[in-house]
Amino acid sequence: MTALLPTATPDHWDNFLWMLDAIDIAPGFPLPWLPQTRHRALADYFSSSGVRAQLEAPLQETLQQCSSRRLGIYFEQLWGFAFTHHPDYTLLARNLPIRAEGKTLGELDFVVRHHPDSTVEHWELALKFYLQIDDYWVGPGLKDRLDIKLQRMHDHQLPVALGDTARAVLGNQGIQLDRQWALMPGRLFQPLASLAAPAPLPGAYWWADLATFHAHFPTSRRDNTWLQLPKPCWLAPCSLGATESTPASTETAPELGEALLSRGPICVARSSPAGELSRGFLVPADWHTRALASIPRQAS
């Protein structure tokens, strides 16, 4: 049994553009979601060939200077770059701690000035990937859940910026907030067994243990293969050419063994030269049982 897959490498500019225009994963939840017109204005500016030619190398340099490998930090680095280089914005504060009597009440992700309407805005961001377990959406590491994250942003992360302590902290820097925005892009992955066989269509994201995966993807064509996606590759779709290593022969679905999951769930994508064909999480055989058991603990 083969334990490894060729590993994709991130295209940071593709990730950057994907992030700017990505749809929030829970748009029906009552948060002040950034309007799509604002997303589109950001994406349109950075999508022009002249802007890319000027800024792609500085983006690479910015990311190389960050020592953290956490996906949330990577996401914040991308947004910080956007606010720094888009003419409609001035970055006023980033990861601003709000403390009272030695206790940290919270941290404001970004405070920016939006020049077109002369407003000062607090932006609260999260990049999230969840797998469906019954009526819940849980993180692949079983340490996070969508409903809990949404409620925390609603009840704590946004309100803390409007409290007296935050007003004083901001006032000391000559800042007064006019409004707030929330962003939570990412992907939601359904059980593979619930999707149409023989394989889900592109854009239908799934999770499965290896037995279910083998049943749905019995073979791979010669002109496409499976890639393992490290966390920086979880954003934009990936192509077959974006790999750190090339397998000696095309990886076929039956060659994937349980050893591949020794450290927990992994994200994989089936790609061809034309682009990404399918994306999902492979999980250990006992993951579903552990996920079910995690829900009461998180809910209590």
C-alpha positions in Angstrom: 0.0 0.0 0.0 1.3 3.4 -0.9 1.4 5.8 2.0 2.2 9.0 0.3 0.7 11.2 -2.4 2.4 13.9 -4.5 2.0 17.1 -2.5 0.6 20.3 -4.1 2.4 23.6 -3.7 0.3 26.7 -3.1 -0.1 29.5 -5.7 -0.1 32.4 -3.3 -1.6 34.9 -5.9 -4.4 32.5 -6.7 -5.1 32.1 -3.0 -5.1 35.9 -2.7 -7.6 36.4 -5.4 -9.8 33.5 -4.2 -9.8 35.1 -0.7 -10.9 38.5 -1.9 -14.0 37.2 -3.7 -14.9 34.1 -1.6 -18.4 33.6 -0.4 -19.0 33.3 3.3 -19.8 29.8 4.4 -22.9 30.8 6.5 -24.4 33.9 4.8 -27.8 33.3 6.5 -26.4 33.7 10.0 -27.0 37.3 11.4 -23.6 38.9 11.1 -22.6 42.1 9.3 -21.2 40.2 6.3 -19.1 42.3 3.9 -21.3 43.1 0.8 -20.4 41.2 -2.3 -19.9 44.6 -4.1 -17.0 45.3 -1.8 -15.5 41.8 -2.4 -15.8 42.4 -6.1 -14.2 45.8 -6.0 -11.1 44.3 -4.2 -10.9 41.3 -6.5 -11.3 43.5 -9.7 -8.4 45.7 -8.7 -5.9 43.0 -7.9 -7.0 40.8 -10.9 -5.6 43.3 -13.4 -2.5 42.1 -15.1 -0.6 45.3 -14.3 -1.3 45.1 -10.6 -0.2 41.4 -10.5 3.0 42.2 -12.3 3.8 44.9 -9.8 2.7 43.1 -6.6 3.2 39.4 -7.0 6.8 39.5 -5.9 6.1 41.7 -2.9 3.4 39.3 -1.8 5.8 36.4 -1.9 8.3 38.4 0.1 5.7 39.3 2.7 4.7 35.7 3.2 8.3 34.5 3.4 8.9 36.9 6.3 6.1 35.2 8.4 7.5 32.4 10.5 4.1 30.9 11.5 2.7 28.0 9.6 -0.8 28.4 11.0 -3.4 28.8 8.3 -5.2 31.6 10.1 -2.0 33.6 10.2 -1.5 33.0 6.5 -5.0 34.2 5.8 -4.4 37.4 7.9 -1.2 38.0 6.0 -3.0 38.0 2.7 -5.6 40.4 4.0 -3.0 42.7 5.5 -1.4 42.8 2.1 -4.7 43.7 0.5 -5.3 46.6 2.8 -1.7 47.9 2.4 -1.8 47.9 -1.4 -5.4 48.8 -2.4 -5.8 52.5 -2.9 -9.3 52.5 -1.3 -7.9 51.5 2.1 -5.5 52.6 4.8 -4.6 50.1 7.5 -4.9 51.7 10.9 -4.5 48.8 13.3 -4.0 45.0 13.1 -4.5 42.4 15.8 -5.1 45.2 18.3 -5.5 43.8 21.8 -8.3 45.2 24.0 -7.2 44.9 27.7 -8.8 46.0 31.0 -7.1 45.5 34.4 -4.5 43.2 33.0 -7.1 41.0 31.3 -7.4 40.6 27.5 -11.0 41.0 26.5 -10.4 40.4 22.8 -8.4 41.4 19.8 -9.5 43.3 16.7 -8.3 41.7 13.6 -8.2 44.8 11.4 -9.2 48.4 11.6 -9.1 50.2 8.3 -10.2 53.5 6.7 -12.3 53.0 3.6 -11.7 56.1 1.6 -14.6 56.1 -0.9 -17.1 56.8 1.9 -14.7 58.1 4.6 -15.5 55.5 7.2 -13.4 53.7 9.7 -14.2 49.9 9.8 -13.5 47.0 12.1 -13.1 43.8 10.1 -13.3 40.4 12.0 -12.1 37.5 9.9 -12.0 33.7 10.0 -11.1 31.1 7.4 -12.9 27.8 8.2 -13.2 24.3 6.8 -15.9 22.0 8.3 -17.1 18.4 7.8 -20.7 17.5 8.2 -21.7 15.2 11.0 -25.5 14.9 11.1 -26.8 18.5 11.7 -23.4 19.8 12.8 -20.3 21.0 11.0 -17.0 20.1 12.7 -13.4 20.8 12.0 -11.3 17.9 10.7 -9.2 18.1 14.0 -12.4 18.0 16.1 -11.5 21.1 18.0 -13.9 23.5 16.3 -17.5 23.7 15.2 -19.3 26.1 12.9 -22.3 26.9 15.1 -19.9 27.7 18.1 -17.7 29.9 15.9 -20.5 31.9 14.5 -22.1 32.5 17.9 -18.7 33.5 19.4 -18.2 36.1 16.6 -21.8 37.3 17.1 -21.7 37.4 20.9 -18.1 38.4 21.7 -15.6 39.1 18.9 -17.7 41.9 17.3 -19.3 43.4 20.4 -15.9 43.7 22.2 -14.9 46.4 19.7 -17.9 48.5 20.6 -17.4 48.4 24.4 -16.1 51.3 26.5 -12.6 49.7 26.9 -12.2 49.3 23.1 -13.4 52.9 22.5 -10.8 54.1 24.9 -8.0 52.1 23.3 -9.0 53.2 19.9 -9.5 56.8 21.0 -6.0 56.9 22.3 -4.9 56.3 18.7 -7.3 58.9 17.3 -9.6 56.2 15.9 -13.4 56.1 16.1 -15.3 53.2 14.5 -18.1 53.8 12.1 -19.1 50.2 11.3 -18.0 46.5 11.4 -17.7 43.7 8.8 -17.5 40.0 9.3 -15.9 37.6 6.8 -15.8 33.8 7.1 -14.9 32.1 3.8 -13.9 28.4 3.6 -15.6 25.2 2.5 -18.2 22.8 3.8 -17.6 19.1 3.2 -20.5 16.6 3.0 -20.3 12.8 3.6 -19.2 11.3 0.3 -21.7 8.5 0.8 -24.5 11.1 0.6 -23.4 12.4 -2.8 -24.2 10.9 -6.2 -22.0 8.0 -7.4 -19.8 7.3 -9.2 -18.1 10.6 -8.1 -19.3 14.0 -7.0 -19.2 16.9 -9.5 -16.6 19.6 -9.1 -17.7 22.1 -6.4 -19.3 19.3 -4.4 -16.9 18.9 -1.4 -16.9 15.7 0.5 -15.3 13.7 3.3 -14.9 9.9 3.5 -13.0 7.1 5.2 -10.8 5.0 2.8 -13.4 2.3 2.3 -16.0 4.7 1.1 -13.5 6.6 -0.9 -12.4 3.4 -2.8 -16.0 2.6 -3.6 -16.6 6.0 -5.2 -13.2 6.4 -6.9 -12.1 2.9 -8.0 -9.6 4.1 -10.6 -7.8 7.3 -11.9 -7.4 8.2 -15.5 -3.8 8.5 -16.8 -4.3 12.2 -17.4 -5.3 13.1 -13.8 -4.1 12.2 -10.4 -4.7 12.7 -6.7 -2.7 15.4 -4.8 -2.3 15.8 -1.1 -3.1 19.4 -0.2 -1.1 21.1 2.7 -3.0 23.8 4.5 -1.9 26.7 2.3 -3.5 24.8 -0.7 -6.9 24.6 1.0 -7.9 28.0 -0.5 -7.9 28.3 -4.3 -8.5 25.3 -6.7 -5.3 23.5 -7.7 -4.0 22.2 -11.0 -2.0 19.0 -11.7 1.2 21.0 -12.4 1.3 22.5 -8.9 3.2 19.7 -7.1 6.3 19.6 -4.9 6.9 15.9 -6.0 5.9 13.9 -9.0 4.9 10.3 -8.6 6.8 7.7 -10.6 3.4 6.6 -12.0 -0.1 7.9 -11.8 -1.5 7.4 -8.3 -4.7 5.4 -8.4 -7.4 5.5 -5.8 -7.0 1.8 -4.6 -3.3 2.4 -3.8 -4.1 4.7 -0.9 -3.6 3.0 2.4 -4.5 3.8 6.0 -0.9 4.8 6.7 -1.6 7.9 4.8 -3.9 9.0 7.7 -1.5 8.3 10.5 -1.6 11.9 11.6 -5.3 12.4 11.1 -7.5 13.7 8.2 -5.9 15.0 5.1 -7.3 17.1 2.3 -6.9 15.7 -1.2 -7.8 16.8 -4.7 -8.2 15.0 -8.0 -6.7 17.2 -10.7 -5.9 17.2 -14.4 -4.1 19.6 -16.6 -7.5 21.3 -17.1 -7.9 22.0 -13.4 -9.3 20.6 -10.2 -11.9 17.8 -10.6 -12.8 16.9 -7.0 -11.8 17.8 -3.5 -12.4 16.2 -0.1 -11.0 15.1 3.2 -9.9 11.5 3.8 -10.4 10.6 7.5 -9.2 7.6 9.6 -11.6 4.7 10.0 -12.6 5.8 13.6 -12.9 9.5 12.8 -16.7 9.5 12.5 -17.1 7.8 15.9 -14.8 10.3 17.5 -16.6 13.2 15.8 -19.9 12.1 17.1 -18.5 11.8 20.6 -17.0 15.3 20.4 -20.3 17.1 19.8 -21.8 16.8 23.3 -18.5 17.9 24.9 -18.3 20.9 22.7 -22.0 21.7 23.1 -21.9 21.6 27.0 
